[in-house]
Every structure is written in C-alpha cells, then in structure tokens.
Amino acid sequence: MHLTATERSKLLRVARMEPHLQFMCGPLLKFDTIESGHTWLGAALVVTADSGSIYEPHPKLSYEWDPDKLTPSTLRPHPADPHSTVLPGLPISATVSNGSAMVQEMPGPNARKEDAYGQDIFVYAGTGGTFTFWRFMIRIPLGDHEMEITYRINNGQAINFYVPGRRQNMRWAAHSCNGFSAGVNPDDFRGPGFQSGYDPLWFDLLGHHAETPYHALVGGGDQLYCDSLMREPEMQGWVSKMRPEEKKQHPLTEEIRICIDRFLFNHYCQAFRRGAFARANCSIPMVNMCDDHDPDDMQQAPVFRQIGARGYFFFLLFQCFINPEFDGLSDAPGKHVYKSLIIGKEGPYIPLPSHSFLVNMGPQTALLMLDCRAERRKDRICSSFEYDRVFQQLRLLPPTVEHLVVMVGIPIAYPRMVFLESALESKFNPLVALGRNGSLGLSGFVNKFNADAELLDDLNDHWTARSHKKERNWLIEQMQLIARTQRLRVSWLSGDVHCAAVGVLKTHKPNKKEPEVPIDIDHRYMINVVTSAIVNTPPPGGVLTMVNSLSTKTHKTLHYAETDECMMPLFGTDTDGSSRKQKYVMGKRNWCSIDWDRSNGNIHFTLQIEKKKGLGDTAPYPTFAPPPGWSRS
C-alpha cells in the first residue's frame, strides 16, 4: 500500500488528548466486583498537574465494546509511550493492527459506547503546584463471552482491558513485593534488553496476558517500598536520633508533615508510571491490599504515627481509588461507591478504619482481601468487630460460589521458627547487644527504630508467632466452619516472605494406619499458596536451607481441632529441569496465575518461577484446590 507523506503522518500521528491533560500518574484501573452476576464494576484513576491541564470541558473517559466480537488480546501502548499511535477521528474500535499498517474496522450493530466524567476526589498541593486526582466510575453489562473493553481519556491514547463472560470465572494474576529492599542494587536483577531490574517478571506476566488475558491483577502487599523516605533531608533530625526514647519524643514539625506527603505523592507517581508495571496497571484492573506488619512502641511516636496515617491514606488513594474524606466511612448498601468494601474499626495507630474487600470473581469464585494492617496491635491482627463484619458478608455469598480465596499478606500455613524467635528476643543474645552498641559493624543487625533484632521484627509479623498463634488457630477454625456449612472450598493466598511455597491444612488422622480423608470431601483441606516476590531479592541460601528443613515437620498445633499442617513438596525439579533436594520452598522471584477449570471445578494456582535471574522467563509450578465434595449444612 503506497501512502503519501501527508497520509502517513495522519495515519501514524501520536494520540493527543483534547483538551490536554498533563498526567503525573495513570491511567490506573481498579476492579471492584461483579454485581448481581451480570454487571462489571470498576474505576480508572489519573493524577494531573493543574498548571499543565485544561479542565473545560470536564475530563472524560470514554469506553466501548462489542458484545458480538471475539477479539484476540492486543496489548496497547501506555500513554507515556512516545510512539503510541491511533487513527484520528475514528471510533476506538475502528483502529486495529494488521501487520505494520493500520486498517479500519467498523463496529458491529450491537457495539456500545459509554462516557464517564471525572470526579475530583483529592487535590495534592506541593511546592511544584497543585495536582488533581480524577476518578472515573465504570459499569459494563457482561455478555455471553469474554469482551475486550477499550478506553481513552479526553480522546487520547486507546488502551484495552478484558472482562469475563457472564457465566465465566475470572482469570487473575497475583503478586507481592513489587520493589527492592534498602541495600539491594536493582541492576543486579536487570538482564539484557531490560531497562531496570523491576521489569523482567512484569514483562513475563504481560506476555502471559497477551496470550490469554487476565481479568484482574491482585496485589498481596508491598506494591510500593517506601524505605527511601528515611533519606529525605527533613527526616534526618529524627532518623539520626540513636536512642529509641529520643525518637519517641521528637516533635512532628510542619516541615516533616510536608515532607511525608511530598515523598509519598512523588514516589507513587514515579513507581506506578514506571516500566512494565505501568503497562500492567493500566490494562489489567487491580485489586490491592496492604502488607501486614506488627506495630511496636515506636508507633506511638508522633513522627511514626504520621508516617503510618499518611501511608495508609495514600495507599487507599493510589491503590484503591478511595478518599475517605470524599467517599465517607459507611459501607451500608448504597452508601459507598464500592460494593465490595467492608469497613471495620479504627486501629490504635492508624486514624482510619480497616478496609477489607469481598470480591465476586465469577459464578463459582470469590476473593476476600482481609485488611490485617489498619487495626493491628502487637497482640492482635484484626479486631472482633472486623471479623464479625467479614463473616457477616461471607454468609451472604451466592450459593453458586464454591471457591473462596482468602488473601492475607503474610502466610498462615508456613514453617515455624520459634527457636529463632526465642533466641533473638533474649537479652543475652550477644549479636543484639553488639548491634545496639554499633560494635563490630553489626548495627544493621538491629532495627534502626526500636533497636530490636531486625529479623525478629519480621518473625513477629507471622501468624505463627507466639503473640498471634491463638488468633490464627481460631481464624482457621472459623474458616473450616464456614467451609463446611456454606459448602465452600477455602484456599489462602499470601506473599511477604520473598519465596514461593504451598502450605497445607487437612484433617488429622490419629491412627496412621487409617487412610487420609480424600481431599475432595475434606472441608478442612486448605492450601496456602505463597507468591513472593515479583521484584525483590530472595532470602540468602542459608535461610532457604533452614526453612526447607523446617518444612518437613508436620505440626500438632491444631490437632485439638482435628487438623494437620504440612508443606507441599512442589519443587522437586528446578527451573532448569534438574532435581532438587529442597522441595518445599523455592527462593526465586515469582508471581502466580489463578484460573478456574470448567471441566472439573478445580481452581488452579500456577506459580511462575523465574528461571534465571533478570532474564524475564519463568517456569510453571501448578497446584490446585478441588471443589467442595460435601453438601451445605
């Protein structure tokens, strides 16, 4: 096909928004739930610089689809891509790729288009000006089969995402730990052809999405690492205090308040618009939760309380598209913009209530994102009020639902390290004492905020830590009761620990000669799939060897409730095909693909494990949970 220069220019012209908006972040997509089995609910979010944007007419998101059209996956460019192109003057659906040329395809007779106008839910005012958060609410009636939805803001770059058919269960990808810890060099994880060490596994996930589209992107915690806040100039007076008591008494100055908000705003804008992750979060609707860590006495300090309060606020804003001051704090029917939201009580350190989500993922599947951060204390993870609200909503699940996946940031079925916990807590531990004094270069062995052992801080977070074990056992028993009475197969999904693993809970048989209860009729059979990290570095080899060794033990903690705990030996083969002795825990970067199998009702969890560091290629390690083989009681 011969084209003149003018025709080529029109054909390949970079998409421009009209009127223009200066994006600081986004577009980002959020999935809320499927309402009444037939309507997809979600939202989009953009952050714009007021000085570089035109708001007359009002910012508008246009989205369209054709229910009669079976479309292949086409991963469109991110708006930040300078080479993004679109045919000007044509409907979104009329622009398709055919080899190297763009050809016109007219929409079918049932094609639909809707407009959503932006809600300005928050304005951030900084030294660089003011910036508006625009939220666009999206409603899509589901069709007989999966549909491609194409959207653009102010007639700019077209981007697509996918929704399932009315009788289809969602395919989704889960991830956690989307960043590097302090002291890790990202370039160590950057293979040939990648711009940074953040990108390889995100490119792998996007490659799978291009082959078979995902309908949701589930973040299980640590979607953003904020360690670098401690390097901000205004924080140095507080950070440099050596003694914990000095930190607790340090005043929260207006300078520090401004610094915390500035850092969080800029850090989110940079991280959520960077590389392959930005391509994912604009083309696969997100469902996100916080990671959960124990508070300590330091969180009574005015500076730390402000960090926690603003960190949770910006998490709700950027990751859940919620501003409590705009949206309110009631989840009563018709009172909140999101149907999946379950609001708990305000915690002791964060001045906002917990925000959990119960998401309908299709006729047979549901996802519970349990907020284990907002109400957390050192001796309690969730309040009885939060549990009551969650269980109340679980009882309202449709009877067609057979699989309930419970997302908790930290694994609930995982090897114990009680002996290490005891050693690190001991005041006689010489390493802790030397670390507190800064002797022998061991200052990094202790937490810089409260001078406890750094590893102890992580161990105390675990559900199996002494301070949380009773609550954890009670929660497992409650979920077993829900599984039995509502005919639900409960599975757990977690992150945090920077390795891949699968824990197993099942009915305990005291007499070893008796056969085990078949898993399809065992309401206590629950797997805990652990997927971590999609970006961060794995633990050291010695730690992995220890955890694998501890994984061989069958725990008796829940024998009183007729329950055994063990780890699944999923990793007998390495990613290169060689055999492995350490079969229980895999210390390589990973993410997880989840899909419901129409042929047998199983829900499949496939851990995609990085083959070689930084190369962006993974090997699959599948496991599954069967549908419930018992009747409702």
C-alpha positions in Angstrom: 0.0 0.0 0.0 1.6 3.3 -1.1 0.9 6.3 1.1 1.9 9.9 0.7 3.8 11.7 3.4 0.6 13.5 4.5 -1.3 10.2 4.7 1.5 8.5 6.7 1.5 11.5 9.1 -2.2 11.3 9.7 -2.1 7.5 10.0 0.7 7.3 12.5 0.1 10.5 14.4 0.8 10.3 18.1 -2.5 10.4 20.1 -3.2 13.7 21.7 -5.8 14.4 24.4 -8.3 17.1 23.6 -8.5 19.1 25.8 -5.0 18.4 27.1 -4.3 16.8 30.5 -0.8 16.6 31.9 -0.6 13.2 33.5 1.5 12.8 36.6 0.3 9.2 37.1 -2.1 6.8 35.4 -4.3 5.8 34.0 -4.7 3.1 36.6 -7.5 0.6 36.6 -9.4 -0.9 39.6 -11.8 -3.9 39.7 -14.5 -3.6 42.3 -16.8 -6.6 41.9 -19.4 -8.3 39.6 -22.8 -7.0 40.8 -25.7 -9.4 40.7 -23.8 -11.8 38.4 -24.1 -9.6 35.3 -22.5 -6.2 35.7 -18.8 -5.5 36.0 -18.0 -2.6 38.3 -14.7 -0.8 38.5 -12.9 2.5 38.1 -10.0 4.3 36.5 -7.8 7.0 38.1 -5.4 9.6 36.7 -3.4 12.3 38.5 -3.0 15.5 36.6 -0.9 18.7 37.0 -3.3 21.6 37.2 -0.9 24.1 35.7 -0.5 22.0 32.6 -4.1 20.8 32.1 -7.3 22.1 30.7 -10.5 21.1 32.6 -13.1 22.8 30.4 -14.8 20.7 29.3 -14.7 18.3 32.2 -12.2 15.3 31.9 -14.0 12.4 30.3 -13.2 8.7 30.0 -14.9 7.0 27.0 -15.1 3.2 26.9 -16.6 0.9 24.3 -17.1 -2.7 23.5 -18.8 -5.0 21.0 -20.6 -8.0 22.7 -20.7 -9.8 19.4 -17.0 -9.7 18.8 -14.4 -12.3 19.8 -11.2 -10.4 19.9 -7.6 -11.5 20.3 -5.5 -9.9 23.1 -3.8 -6.7 21.8 -1.6 -5.0 24.4 -1.9 -1.4 23.5 0.8 1.2 24.5 0.9 3.1 27.7 0.1 6.8 27.4 3.7 7.5 28.5 5.0 5.7 25.3 6.1 8.4 22.9 5.5 6.1 19.9 1.8 5.4 20.8 -0.4 5.8 17.7 -4.1 5.9 16.9 -6.2 6.8 13.9 -7.5 10.2 14.4 -11.2 10.8 14.0 -12.3 7.2 14.2 -14.1 5.3 16.9 -11.7 3.4 19.2 -12.9 0.0 17.9 -12.2 1.1 14.3 -8.4 1.2 14.9 -6.8 -2.3 14.6 -3.4 -3.5 13.7 -2.7 -5.5 10.5 0.9 -6.2 10.3 2.8 -3.0 10.0 -0.2 -1.0 8.7 -3.3 0.3 10.5 -6.6 -0.6 8.9 -10.2 0.4 9.6 -12.6 -2.0 11.1 -16.2 -0.7 11.6 -18.0 -1.6 14.8 -20.9 -4.1 14.8 -24.6 -3.3 15.2 -24.6 -4.0 18.9 -21.4 -2.1 19.7 -21.8 0.2 22.7 -20.0 3.3 24.0 -20.3 5.0 27.4 -18.8 8.1 28.8 -17.7 8.6 32.5 -16.9 12.0 33.8 -14.1 12.5 36.3 -14.7 13.0 40.0 -12.0 15.2 41.5 -11.6 13.2 44.7 -8.4 14.8 46.1 -6.1 17.7 45.4 -2.5 17.5 46.5 -0.8 20.8 47.0 3.0 20.8 46.9 5.9 23.2 46.2 5.6 22.3 42.5 1.9 23.3 42.3 -1.4 21.5 42.7 -2.4 18.1 41.4 -5.9 16.7 41.0 -6.9 13.0 41.4 -9.6 12.2 38.9 -11.7 9.0 39.3 -13.9 7.6 36.6 -16.5 5.0 37.6 -17.1 2.3 35.0 -20.1 -0.1 34.7 -20.1 -2.8 32.0 -23.0 -5.3 31.4 -21.4 -8.7 30.9 -22.1 -10.6 27.7 -22.2 -14.3 26.7 -18.5 -14.4 26.4 -15.3 -12.5 27.3 -15.1 -9.0 25.9 -12.3 -6.5 25.2 -13.1 -3.1 26.6 -11.2 -0.2 25.0 -11.0 3.2 26.8 -9.4 6.5 26.4 -9.3 9.8 28.3 -10.2 13.0 26.5 -10.0 11.2 23.2 -6.3 10.4 23.8 -4.4 7.1 23.6 -6.7 4.0 23.4 -6.0 1.3 26.0 -7.7 -2.0 26.4 -8.7 -4.4 29.2 -10.8 -7.6 29.4 -13.9 -8.6 31.3 -15.2 -12.2 31.6 -18.4 -13.6 30.2 -21.5 -13.6 32.3 -21.1 -17.3 33.2 -17.3 -17.2 33.2 -15.0 -17.1 36.2 -12.1 -14.7 36.1 -8.5 -15.4 35.3 -6.3 -13.4 37.5 -2.6 -12.8 38.3 -1.4 -12.4 41.9 1.9 -10.8 43.0 3.6 -9.2 46.0 6.7 -7.4 47.0 7.0 -5.1 44.0 10.2 -3.3 44.9 13.7 -3.7 46.3 14.7 -3.6 49.9 17.2 -0.9 51.0 20.7 -2.0 50.1 19.7 -4.1 47.1 21.1 -3.0 43.7 18.2 -3.2 41.1 20.7 -3.6 38.3 21.8 -7.0 39.7 18.4 -8.2 38.5 18.4 -6.5 35.1 19.0 -8.9 32.3 19.9 -8.0 28.7 17.2 -5.8 27.0 15.6 -4.6 30.2 15.7 -1.0 31.4 15.7 -2.0 35.1 15.6 -4.9 37.5 12.0 -4.1 38.2 10.8 -5.2 34.7 11.7 -8.8 33.9 8.9 -10.6 35.7 6.4 -7.9 34.8 7.2 -8.5 31.2 6.7 -12.2 31.7 3.3 -11.6 33.3 2.4 -9.3 30.4 3.5 -11.9 27.9 1.0 -14.4 29.5 -1.6 -11.7 29.5 -1.1 -11.1 25.8 -1.6 -14.9 25.1 -4.6 -15.4 27.4 -5.8 -12.1 29.0 -6.2 -11.7 32.8 -9.3 -10.0 34.1 -7.7 -8.9 37.4 -4.3 -8.1 38.9 -4.3 -8.9 42.6 -1.6 -7.2 44.8 -1.0 -9.0 48.0 1.1 -6.4 49.7 4.2 -4.3 49.3 3.1 -2.9 45.9 5.4 0.0 46.9 8.5 0.2 49.0 9.0 3.4 50.9 12.3 2.8 52.7 13.8 5.8 50.9 11.6 8.2 52.9 14.3 7.9 55.6 16.7 9.6 53.2 14.7 12.8 52.8 16.5 15.8 54.2 13.7 16.8 56.6 13.8 13.4 58.2 17.4 13.4 59.2 16.9 15.1 62.6 14.6 12.3 63.6 16.5 9.4 61.9 19.8 10.4 63.4 18.5 10.0 67.0 20.3 6.9 68.3 18.1 6.1 71.3 14.5 4.9 70.8 13.3 7.3 73.6 14.7 10.3 71.7 12.8 9.2 68.6 9.5 8.8 70.5 9.8 12.3 72.0 10.8 14.0 68.7 8.1 16.6 67.7 6.2 16.3 64.5 7.0 19.5 62.8 5.2 21.1 59.9 8.3 20.6 57.8 8.2 16.8 58.5 4.4 16.7 57.7 5.0 18.4 54.3 8.0 16.1 53.6 6.0 12.9 54.3 3.2 13.9 51.9 5.6 15.1 49.3 7.6 11.9 49.3 4.5 9.6 49.2 2.9 11.6 46.3 6.1 11.8 44.2 7.1 8.2 45.0 3.7 6.8 43.9 3.7 8.9 40.8 7.1 7.6 39.8 6.7 4.0 40.7 3.2 3.5 39.3 4.1 5.0 36.0 7.4 3.2 35.6 8.2 0.4 33.1 6.3 -2.8 32.6 4.3 -2.4 35.9 2.7 0.8 34.4 1.7 -1.2 31.3 0.1 -3.8 33.6 -1.8 -1.5 35.9 -3.4 0.4 33.0 -4.5 -2.8 31.2 -5.4 -5.3 34.0 -7.7 -3.9 36.6 -6.2 -4.0 40.1 -7.4 -5.3 43.4 -4.9 -4.4 46.2 -4.2 -4.8 49.9 -1.6 -3.7 52.3 1.2 -6.0 53.6 0.8 -6.5 57.4 3.5 -5.9 59.9 3.4 -5.7 63.7 3.4 -2.3 65.3 5.7 -1.6 68.2 6.1 1.1 70.9 7.8 3.4 68.4 4.5 3.8 66.6 3.3 5.9 69.5 6.0 8.4 68.4 4.4 11.5 66.7 6.6 11.2 63.6 5.9 7.5 63.1 2.2 7.9 63.7 2.1 10.5 60.9 4.0 8.1 58.6 1.5 5.4 59.3 -1.5 7.6 58.9 -0.4 9.2 55.6 1.0 5.9 54.2 -2.4 4.3 54.7 -4.2 7.3 53.3 -2.1 7.3 50.1 -2.5 3.5 49.8 -6.3 4.0 49.7 -5.9 6.8 47.3 -3.5 5.4 44.7 -4.2 1.7 45.1 -7.9 1.6 45.9 -9.0 4.9 44.4 -10.6 5.8 47.8 -10.5 9.1 49.7 -12.3 8.6 53.0 -12.9 12.3 53.3 -14.7 12.3 49.9 -16.3 8.8 50.0 -17.2 8.6 53.7 -16.8 5.7 56.1 -20.0 3.7 55.7 -20.3 0.5 53.7 -24.1 0.3 54.2 -25.9 -0.6 51.0 -25.9 2.5 48.7 -23.6 4.5 51.0 -20.2 3.8 49.4 -19.0 3.9 45.8 -17.6 0.4 46.0 -19.8 -2.6 46.5 -17.0 -5.0 47.6 -15.8 -2.8 50.5 -16.1 -4.0 54.2 -15.2 -1.2 56.6 -14.0 -2.2 60.1 -13.0 -0.1 63.1 -10.2 2.4 63.6 -7.0 0.9 64.9 -4.7 2.1 67.6 -2.1 3.7 65.4 -3.8 4.4 62.0 -6.6 7.0 62.3 -8.8 5.3 59.8 -10.8 2.0 59.9 -9.8 -1.1 58.2 -10.7 -1.6 54.5 -11.3 -5.2 53.5 -12.8 -6.3 50.2 -15.0 -9.3 49.3 -14.9 -9.5 45.6 -17.1 -11.6 43.3 -14.8 -13.2 40.8 -17.4 -15.1 38.9 -20.3 -17.5 39.5 -18.1 -20.1 41.3 -15.3 -18.0 42.9 -14.9 -15.1 45.4 -11.9 -13.3 46.8 -11.6 -12.0 50.3 -8.8 -9.4 50.8 -8.5 -9.2 54.6 -7.1 -5.9 55.9 -4.6 -7.1 58.5 -2.8 -3.7 58.9 -5.2 -0.9 59.9 -6.4 -2.4 63.2 -3.3 -4.3 64.1 -1.7 -4.4 67.5 1.3 -6.4 68.7 -1.1 -8.9 70.4 -3.9 -8.7 67.8 -4.1 -8.7 64.0 -7.8 -8.0 63.4 -10.5 -6.8 65.9 -13.5 -8.9 66.7 -15.6 -6.2 65.0 -13.7 -6.6 61.7 -14.1 -10.4 61.8 -17.8 -10.1 62.6 -18.3 -7.7 59.6 -16.3 -10.0 57.3 -18.1 -13.2 58.4 -21.5 -11.4 58.0 -20.7 -10.7 54.4 -19.4 -14.2 53.7 -22.7 -15.6 54.8 -24.3 -13.5 52.0 -22.2 -15.1 49.2 -24.4 -16.6 46.4 -24.9 -20.4 46.8 -23.2 -20.9 43.4 -19.9 -19.9 44.9 -17.7 -23.0 45.5 -14.3 -21.4 46.0 -13.3 -18.7 48.5 -9.7 -17.5 48.2 -8.6 -15.5 51.3 -5.7 -13.1 50.7 -3.6 -12.4 53.8 -0.3 -10.6 53.3 1.7 -13.0 55.5 1.3 -16.8 55.1 -1.0 -18.5 57.6 0.4 -22.1 57.0 4.2 -21.8 56.9 7.3 -23.3 58.7 7.7 -22.2 62.3 10.9 -20.5 63.5 10.0 -20.4 67.2 13.6 -21.3 68.3 14.9 -18.4 66.3 12.3 -16.1 67.7 13.3 -17.0 71.3 17.0 -16.6 70.6 16.5 -13.1 69.1 14.3 -12.0 71.9 16.8 -12.9 74.6 18.6 -10.1 76.3 21.6 -12.4 76.5 22.0 -12.6 72.7 25.4 -11.2 72.0 24.7 -10.1 68.4 21.7 -8.0 69.5 23.8 -6.3 72.3 26.7 -5.6 69.9 24.2 -4.3 67.3 22.6 -1.9 69.7 26.1 -0.5 70.5 27.1 -0.3 66.9 30.0 -2.6 67.6 31.9 -4.8 65.1 29.9 -3.4 62.2 26.7 -5.1 63.5 24.5 -2.0 63.7 22.5 -3.4 60.7 21.6 -6.4 62.8 19.1 -4.4 64.8 16.1 -2.3 63.7 17.1 1.3 63.4 13.9 2.5 65.0 13.5 0.4 68.2 16.8 -1.4 68.5 15.2 -4.9 68.4 16.8 -7.6 66.2 15.8 -6.9 62.5 14.9 -10.5 61.8 12.8 -10.6 65.0 10.7 -7.8 63.6 9.9 -10.0 60.6 9.3 -13.1 62.6 6.9 -11.3 65.0 4.7 -10.4 62.0 4.0 -14.1 61.2 0.6 -15.6 62.1 2.6 -18.5 63.7 4.5 -16.1 66.1 3.7 -16.7 69.7 1.7 -13.5 70.0 -0.6 -14.3 67.1 -0.9 -18.1 67.2 -4.1 -18.2 69.2 -5.8 -15.8 66.9 -4.5 -17.7 63.9 -5.8 -21.0 65.1 -9.2 -19.5 65.9 -9.4 -18.0 62.4 -8.6 -21.3 60.7 -11.3 -23.0 62.8 -13.8 -20.3 61.8 -12.9 -20.7 58.1 -13.3 -24.5 58.5 -16.8 -23.9 59.9 -17.7 -21.6 57.0 -16.3 -24.1 54.5 -18.5 -26.9 56.0 -21.7 -25.0 56.5 -21.6 -23.0 53.2 -20.1 -25.7 51.1 -17.0 -23.6 50.2 -13.5 -24.7 49.4 -11.3 -22.2 51.2 -7.8 -21.5 49.9 -5.3 -19.0 51.2 -3.1 -16.7 49.1 -0.1 -14.8 50.7 3.1 -13.0 49.9 5.7 -11.2 52.1 8.4 -13.9 52.5 10.3 -13.5 49.2 10.0 -17.1 48.1 7.4 -19.5 46.7 5.7 -22.2 48.8 2.5 -24.1 49.4 1.3 -24.9 52.9 -1.4 -27.5 53.5 -4.1 -27.8 56.2 -6.1 -31.1 56.3 -8.0 -33.4 58.6 -5.8 -35.1 61.1 -5.9 -38.9 61.5 -4.5 -40.0 64.9 -4.2 -43.6 63.7 -1.6 -43.6 61.0 -3.0 -46.9 59.7 -6.2 -45.3 58.7 -6.4 -43.8 55.2 -6.4 -40.0 54.9 -9.7 -38.3 54.2 -9.9 -37.7 50.4 -9.3 -34.1 49.7 -12.4 -33.6 47.7 -14.6 -34.4 50.7 -12.3 -32.9 53.4 -13.7 -29.5 54.4 -10.5 -28.9 56.4 -8.3 -29.3 53.3 -7.0 -25.8 52.5 -3.8 -24.8 50.6 -1.9 -21.6 51.3 -0.2 -20.6 48.1 2.7 -18.2 48.8 3.8 -16.0 45.9 6.6 -13.6 46.7 8.4 -11.6 45.3 7.8 -10.3 41.8 10.7 -7.9 42.1 12.5 -8.1 45.4 15.5 -10.3 46.1 15.1 -13.9 47.5 16.4 -14.7 51.0 20.0 -15.9 51.4 20.7 -19.5 50.7 21.3 -20.4 54.3 17.8 -19.1 55.3 16.2 -21.1 52.4 18.0 -24.2 53.6 16.8 -23.7 57.1 13.2 -23.0 56.0 13.2 -26.1 53.7 14.5 -28.2 56.6 11.7 -26.9 58.9 9.1 -27.6 56.2 9.5 -31.4 56.7 7.7 -31.2 60.1 4.0 -31.9 60.5 2.8 -29.6 63.2 0.5 -30.6 66.0 -0.8 -27.2 67.0 -4.3 -27.8 65.6 -4.6 -31.5 66.5 -7.2 -30.5 69.1 -9.3 -29.3 66.1 -8.6 -32.5 64.1 -6.3 -30.6 61.8 -2.8 -31.4 60.5 -0.4 -28.9 58.9 2.4 -29.6 56.5 4.1 -28.1 53.4 3.6 -29.4 49.9 6.8 -30.8 48.2 6.1 -28.9 44.9 9.6 -28.1 43.9 11.3 -31.5 43.3 12.5 -30.2 40.0 14.4 -26.9 39.4 13.5 -24.4 36.8 16.3 -25.8 34.5 14.8 -29.4 34.8 17.4 -30.7 37.3 16.4 -32.4 40.5 16.2 -30.5 43.8 16.7 -31.7 47.4 14.9 -28.7 48.8 11.4 -29.5 47.7 9.2 -27.2 49.8 10.4 -23.6 49.3 11.7 -22.0 46.1 13.9 -19.0 46.6 13.5 -17.3 43.2 11.3 -14.4 42.1 7.8 -15.4 41.1 4.2 -14.5 40.5 1.0 -16.6 40.4 -1.6 -17.3 37.8 -5.1 -18.3 39.0 -7.8 -19.9 36.9 -11.0 -21.9 37.5 -11.3 -25.2 35.5 -14.7 -25.6 33.9 -14.1 -29.3 33.2 -13.8 -30.4 36.9 -14.5 -27.3 39.1 -10.9 -27.1 40.4 -9.2 -23.8 40.9 -5.7 -23.8 39.6 -2.8 -21.9 41.1 0.3 -21.8 38.9 3.4 -20.3 40.5 5.5 -18.8 37.7 9.1 -19.1 38.9 12.0 -17.1 37.4 14.3 -19.4 35.5 17.4 -17.3 35.6 17.9 -14.0 37.4 16.9 -11.0 35.3 16.0 -12.8 32.0 12.3 -12.4 32.2 11.3 -16.0 31.6 9.5 -18.3 34.1 8.8 -22.0 34.6 5.3 -23.1 35.8 4.7 -25.0 39.1 1.0 -25.8 39.2 -1.2 -26.9 42.1 -4.9 -26.9 42.7 -7.8 -26.9 45.1 -10.8 -29.2 44.3 -14.4 -28.0 44.6 -16.2 -29.0 47.8 -17.5 -32.5 47.7 -19.9 -32.2 50.6 -23.4 -30.7 51.0 -24.3 -27.4 52.7 -25.4 -27.9 56.3 
